[in-house]
Amino acid sequence: MNDWPLWEVFVRAKGGMSHRHVGSVHAPDAGIAIRHARDTYTRRMEGVSLWVVPSASITASDPAEDGPMFDPAADKVYRHPTFYNIPDDIKHI
Amino acid sequence: MYTTELHKAAKSVDSIEDPDKLAAFEARVAADEFIEPKDWMPEAYRRTLTRQISQHAHSEIVGMLPEGNWIARAPSLRRKAILLAKVQDEAGHGLYLYSAAETLGTSRQEMIEALHSGKAKYSTIFNYPTLTWADIGAIGWLVDGAAIMNQVPLQRTSYGPYARAMVRVCKEESFHQRQGYEIMMHLAAGTAEQKRMAQDALNRWWWPSLMMFGPPDDNSPNSAQSMRWRIKRDTNDELRQKFVDITVPQAEAIGLVVPDPDLRWNEAKGGYDFGEIDWDEFYAVVKGEGPVAKERMKARRDAWEKNAWVREAADAYAAKHDRKARAA
């Protein structure tokens, strides 16, 4: 027998915050996935909103390739405010 | 970067809407709760926000043009890398904001078409030319400084996706202002000619920067409704005053003079009094009569049309891979 498909679960902890990934559930369809997600991940008022996404729909970057993917940002320190020397007596900047 | 809500008052809340839903909505907003895309909201709220967020997005995108003008002419490799990074950030900010606006039901394509047809507005500040390298300093210091002043309170705006986009934008914007001030600091401490350049840039950008906060409160038809809906958290004049109070000492510290003969410290109010803004100029620029308004829109449309092949090539590439995947 085939197991139900896997769904990734995202919970919004409270209004104004992003949905954050919390884990996954198996379910035969999206509606049931939402109900399983509620019973699995929000039994203690952990959230005000849920998203479920078929796990198979997620395209992930390759962790083995994280160097070529993310290293180009490493030598661009000028993207950070602390790169600039502004004297201490200049306020609010 | 930032854009001011410039349209005439949004029609007051439509009477056809369910009064119970409306009351519940107003109560949630009044309690500083966040409204999320799937929540019920009045049509006027949706319309006003779509306009405000898309104008804000357009301003980020058009805002790349005056600075892009100086990338190839930056005075050193260091300055060039910094300016590139800043312009790249502005593109990113435009994308965050288009995404936030799309959650209200208008597609990015429609918003871009509204910009290119001249129907949508963007911040008036970008219709001024960048004549010298010092203008890049003045833009970072003053224009991004004014933008930050506007955007910081928007991190608590009532619409969740907009508020979250603002959190990212504000975090990234901080280096923009510092690099600009650093440019001004160096020029002001340089040769007499460099200092004159810095002063000239301040002279030209000061008033347009004050105009970025929008019309005075007594002539800002949208303010009351937008404040009530927490789409706006401070009035135009409050933010303008705060900007003047913070910026004047920054100019004085590097020996530059704010070009306003009426500027003086008012001990009683604990802030500066400053001169009258030329609102005729402001409204002319809003209507598209800024010194380089036509040039800006032409550059936008050209970029969109002449680079259509990039979008087409990406589509063709995706279609090819799709075919291969099916065949496999």
Interface residues (C-beta under 8 A of the other chain):
Chain A: R12 G15 G16 M17 S18 S49 K76 Y78 R79 H80 P81 F83 Y84 N85 I86 P87 D89 I90 K91 H92 I93
Chain B: E33 F34 E36 K38 R78 A81 I82 A85 D89 G145 G160 A163 R164 E172 S174 F175 Q177 R178 Q179 Y181 E182 M185 I246 P249 Q250 A253
